[in-house]
Amino acid sequence: MFVVTINQRDSRDVGDLVPELLREFRFIDTVVPFQRSVGDELQGVVGSAGVAVDVALKAIRYRRWHVGIGVGEVHSPLPERITDAEGYGLVYSRRAVNRAQKTGERIPLAVEGPDSEVSAEAEAVLRLLGQIVYTRTDAEWNVLDLMTPGARGQQKLIAQELGITTQAVSKAVIRSHWMEEWATRPAAARLLDLVYGPAALPPASLAY
């Protein structure tokens, strides 16, 4: 499973934004729903690498969050409350978010799991995707929020909706690297799937 821990970067300056991000995640397909875990932090468990990628990039978009993805077991029976969950997936996620807090000017995202080499590869790809998402302008998001991956003929409809030209929509899509993002997401998800590795057990040194 994939445990995603997200904590706020600047709550003293802008206040508590956890409820706002939870609203963004209300339609996410989860195993254990995203909830406030402690303070200005939220945490949830998803069963799909693709969903983990989506969650991470949603958080990175708002430029106010550290994101840690942990790949590993969550003990059954799965609880309703994330604070009652146990397993190495949560330990890896905690390690990841702690590292994400120390990234400085780089994209604040980290991945941890049993296979450290593949974790580093997944993290590198996700940070590149995060850089694309992080640097988009509000005008670009106005267009992209109306886009549906794989749909044809939508740029003209979006132009009509926003009252701009089709050329302006096309330029926003190209400038924002939207198509490249969606072409790369499956690669990031595939790497996350491989992080678990062939080993059923994490290193003996890993402790809660």
Kinemage of the C-alpha trace (Angstrom):
@kinemage 1
@onewidth
@group {chain A} dominant
@subgroup {mainchain}
@vectorlist {calphas} color= white
{ca met a 1} P 0.000 0.000 0.000
{ca phe a 2} L 0.949 3.650 -0.267
{ca val a 3} L 0.817 5.870 2.794
{ca val a 4} L 0.951 9.576 2.012
{ca thr a 5} L 1.840 12.002 4.777
{ca ile a 6} L 1.494 15.710 4.027
{ca asn a 7} L 2.355 18.505 6.411
{ca gln a 8} L 2.089 22.249 6.035
{ca arg a 9} L 5.164 24.375 5.412
{ca asp a 10} L 4.112 27.753 6.790
{ca ser a 11} L 1.101 27.419 9.084
{ca arg a 12} L 2.357 30.214 11.356
{ca asp a 13} L 2.201 32.661 8.452
{ca val a 14} L -1.013 31.649 6.685
{ca gly a 15} L -2.966 29.663 9.264
{ca asp a 16} L -4.231 26.088 9.223
{ca leu a 17} L -4.871 24.919 5.647
{ca val a 18} L -5.528 21.239 6.443
{ca pro a 19} L -9.344 21.526 6.046
{ca glu a 20} L -8.848 23.131 2.634
{ca leu a 21} L -6.600 20.328 1.371
{ca leu a 22} L -8.905 17.680 2.804
{ca arg a 23} L -11.704 19.155 0.677
{ca glu a 24} L -9.469 18.750 -2.374
{ca phe a 25} L -9.039 15.063 -1.489
{ca arg a 26} L -12.706 14.295 -0.774
{ca phe a 27} L -13.186 12.371 -4.038
{ca ile a 28} L -9.878 10.474 -3.900
{ca asp a 29} L -10.201 6.662 -3.899
{ca thr a 30} L -8.624 5.691 -0.565
{ca val a 31} L -8.111 2.611 1.586
{ca val a 32} L -7.992 4.710 4.750
{ca pro a 33} L -9.398 8.208 4.098
{ca phe a 34} L -7.197 11.274 4.398
{ca gln a 35} L -7.588 12.798 7.833
{ca arg a 36} L -5.755 15.181 10.101
{ca ser a 37} L -3.177 13.045 11.879
{ca val a 38} L -1.590 15.630 14.161
{ca gly a 39} L -1.237 19.424 14.143
{ca asp a 40} L -0.984 20.811 10.604
{ca glu a 41} L -0.589 17.371 9.020
{ca leu a 42} L -2.865 15.006 7.121
{ca gln a 43} L -2.341 11.389 6.248
{ca gly a 44} L -4.105 8.689 4.265
{ca val a 45} L -3.623 5.287 2.673
{ca val a 46} L -4.259 4.497 -0.993
{ca gly a 47} L -4.071 1.171 -2.769
{ca ser a 48} L -2.888 2.402 -6.154
{ca ala a 49} L 0.419 3.958 -7.159
{ca gly a 50} L -1.421 6.108 -9.698
{ca val a 51} L -3.604 7.546 -6.941
{ca ala a 52} L -0.514 8.205 -4.810
{ca val a 53} L 0.984 10.181 -7.712
{ca asp a 54} L -2.237 12.152 -8.090
{ca val a 55} L -2.390 12.989 -4.385
{ca ala a 56} L 1.255 14.068 -4.282
{ca leu a 57} L 0.946 16.369 -7.271
{ca lys a 58} L -2.297 17.889 -5.980
{ca ala a 59} L -0.488 18.864 -2.791
{ca ile a 60} L 2.621 20.135 -4.585
{ca arg a 61} L 0.439 22.361 -6.760
{ca tyr a 62} L -0.424 24.587 -3.794
{ca arg a 63} L 3.233 25.182 -2.836
{ca arg a 64} L 2.552 24.944 0.895
{ca trp a 65} L 3.065 21.267 1.676
{ca his a 66} L 5.781 18.702 2.339
{ca val a 67} L 4.854 15.312 0.848
{ca gly a 68} L 6.125 11.922 1.980
{ca ile a 69} L 5.119 8.689 0.225
{ca gly a 70} L 5.758 5.431 2.086
{ca val a 71} L 5.449 2.117 0.260
{ca gly a 72} L 4.755 -0.825 2.535
{ca glu a 73} L 2.356 -2.853 4.610
{ca val a 74} L -0.529 -1.459 6.627
{ca his a 75} L -1.785 -4.032 9.105
{ca ser a 76} L -5.238 -5.562 8.775
{ca pro a 77} L -7.925 -5.018 9.761
{ca leu a 78} L -7.654 -1.550 8.308
{ca pro a 79} L -8.919 1.084 10.757
{ca glu a 80} L -11.331 3.894 10.064
{ca arg a 81} L -8.999 6.383 11.727
{ca ile a 82} L -5.509 6.883 10.312
{ca thr a 83} L -4.177 7.426 13.833
{ca asp a 84} L -5.096 3.808 14.610
{ca ala a 85} L -3.210 2.398 11.599
{ca glu a 86} L -0.001 0.422 12.032
{ca gly a 87} L 2.586 -1.033 9.681
{ca tyr a 88} L 5.856 -0.336 7.961
{ca gly a 89} L 4.109 1.737 5.295
{ca leu a 90} L 3.487 4.397 7.942
{ca val a 91} L 7.096 4.208 9.134
{ca tyr a 92} L 8.393 4.723 5.596
{ca ser a 93} L 5.955 7.579 5.046
{ca arg a 94} L 7.151 9.308 8.212
{ca arg a 95} L 10.749 8.950 7.115
{ca ala a 96} L 9.843 10.356 3.712
{ca val a 97} L 8.011 13.436 4.962
{ca asn a 98} L 10.816 14.166 7.416
{ca arg a 99} L 13.248 14.198 4.485
{ca ala a 100} L 10.868 16.296 2.407
{ca gln a 101} L 11.040 18.962 5.113
{ca lys a 102} L 14.790 19.271 4.510
{ca thr a 103} L 14.785 19.728 0.724
{ca gly a 104} L 15.401 23.471 0.873
{ca glu a 105} L 14.566 25.105 -2.451
{ca arg a 106} L 13.911 21.790 -4.180
{ca ile a 107} L 10.461 20.249 -4.590
{ca pro a 108} L 9.462 19.096 -1.059
{ca leu a 109} L 8.625 15.492 -1.892
{ca ala a 110} L 10.277 12.237 -0.852
{ca val a 111} L 9.682 8.498 -1.290
{ca glu a 112} L 10.720 5.679 1.047
{ca gly a 113} L 10.257 1.917 0.835
{ca pro a 114} L 12.012 -1.465 1.043
{ca asp a 115} L 13.968 -0.984 -2.211
{ca ser a 116} L 15.968 2.181 -1.583
{ca glu a 117} L 17.374 2.400 -5.120
{ca val a 118} L 13.962 2.280 -6.777
{ca ser a 119} L 12.625 4.654 -4.108
{ca ala a 120} L 15.262 7.177 -5.171
{ca glu a 121} L 14.316 6.715 -8.842
{ca ala a 122} L 10.610 7.170 -8.130
{ca glu a 123} L 11.393 10.238 -6.041
{ca ala a 124} L 13.484 11.774 -8.829
{ca val a 125} L 10.717 11.344 -11.414
{ca leu a 126} L 8.071 12.674 -9.032
{ca arg a 127} L 10.188 15.722 -8.225
{ca leu a 128} L 10.504 16.489 -11.932
{ca leu a 129} L 6.740 16.199 -12.292
{ca gly a 130} L 6.376 18.301 -9.163
{ca gln a 131} L 8.585 20.995 -10.665
{ca ile a 132} L 6.286 21.177 -13.694
{ca val a 133} L 3.185 21.436 -11.513
{ca tyr a 134} L 4.736 23.817 -8.964
{ca thr a 135} L 5.732 26.469 -11.503
{ca arg a 136} L 2.422 26.812 -13.358
{ca thr a 137} L 0.628 30.132 -13.313
{ca asp a 138} L -2.967 30.753 -12.233
{ca ala a 139} L -3.854 31.523 -15.864
{ca glu a 140} L -2.515 28.134 -16.938
{ca trp a 141} L -4.448 26.369 -14.182
{ca asn a 142} L -7.640 28.107 -15.320
{ca val a 143} L -7.233 26.210 -18.574
{ca leu a 144} L -5.821 22.950 -17.219
{ca asp a 145} L -8.537 22.504 -14.603
{ca leu a 146} L -11.003 22.159 -17.483
{ca met a 147} L -8.884 19.663 -19.409
{ca thr a 148} L -9.554 15.917 -19.414
{ca pro a 149} L -6.570 13.664 -20.235
{ca gly a 150} L -7.085 11.744 -23.475
{ca ala a 151} L -10.182 13.685 -24.580
{ca arg a 152} L -10.209 15.124 -28.090
{ca gly a 153} L -11.607 18.406 -29.341
{ca gln a 154} L -11.844 20.021 -25.905
{ca gln a 155} L -9.689 23.099 -26.462
{ca lys a 156} L -12.356 24.904 -28.469
{ca leu a 157} L -14.963 24.240 -25.753
{ca ile a 158} L -12.585 25.447 -23.047
{ca ala a 159} L -11.871 28.610 -25.031
{ca gln a 160} L -15.605 29.309 -25.213
{ca glu a 161} L -16.024 28.615 -21.498
{ca leu a 162} L -13.229 31.023 -20.551
{ca gly a 163} L -13.936 33.622 -23.205
{ca ile a 164} L -10.474 33.348 -24.758
{ca thr a 165} L -9.159 32.181 -28.108
{ca thr a 166} L -8.419 28.562 -28.962
{ca gln a 167} L -4.841 29.654 -29.648
{ca ala a 168} L -4.560 30.977 -26.081
{ca val a 169} L -5.753 27.645 -24.737
{ca ser a 170} L -3.278 25.784 -26.939
{ca lys a 171} L -0.404 27.996 -25.801
{ca ala a 172} L -1.322 27.459 -22.143
{ca val a 173} L -1.338 23.686 -22.629
{ca ile a 174} L 2.038 23.728 -24.377
{ca arg a 175} L 3.649 26.206 -22.000
{ca ser a 176} L 2.503 24.261 -18.926
{ca his a 177} L 3.838 20.903 -20.229
{ca trp a 178} L 0.456 19.385 -19.452
{ca met a 179} L 0.742 16.615 -22.056
{ca glu a 180} L 4.250 15.731 -20.898
{ca glu a 181} L 3.034 15.511 -17.300
{ca trp a 182} L 0.294 13.057 -18.143
{ca ala a 183} L 2.601 11.032 -20.372
{ca thr a 184} L 5.058 10.701 -17.468
{ca arg a 185} L 2.618 9.921 -14.666
{ca pro a 186} L 2.410 6.179 -15.572
{ca ala a 187} L 6.201 5.902 -15.364
{ca ala a 188} L 6.178 7.459 -11.897
{ca ala a 189} L 3.404 5.081 -10.816
{ca arg a 190} L 5.265 2.069 -12.231
{ca leu a 191} L 8.362 2.998 -10.242
{ca leu a 192} L 6.292 3.390 -7.071
{ca asp a 193} L 4.863 -0.083 -7.635
{ca leu a 194} L 8.403 -1.450 -7.864
{ca val a 195} L 9.550 0.214 -4.633
{ca tyr a 196} L 8.109 -2.633 -2.577
{ca gly a 197} L 10.657 -4.922 -4.216
{ca pro a 198} L 10.863 -8.717 -4.009
{ca ala a 199} L 11.419 -8.718 -0.262
{ca ala a 200} L 8.374 -9.310 1.909
{ca leu a 201} L 10.050 -7.824 4.953
{ca pro a 202} L 11.732 -4.446 5.451
{ca pro a 203} L 15.226 -4.109 6.892
{ca ala a 204} L 15.595 -5.368 10.452
{ca ser a 205} L 16.887 -1.952 11.475
{ca leu a 206} L 13.580 -0.267 10.672
{ca ala a 207} L 11.725 0.561 13.874
{ca tyr a 208} L 8.614 2.492 14.811
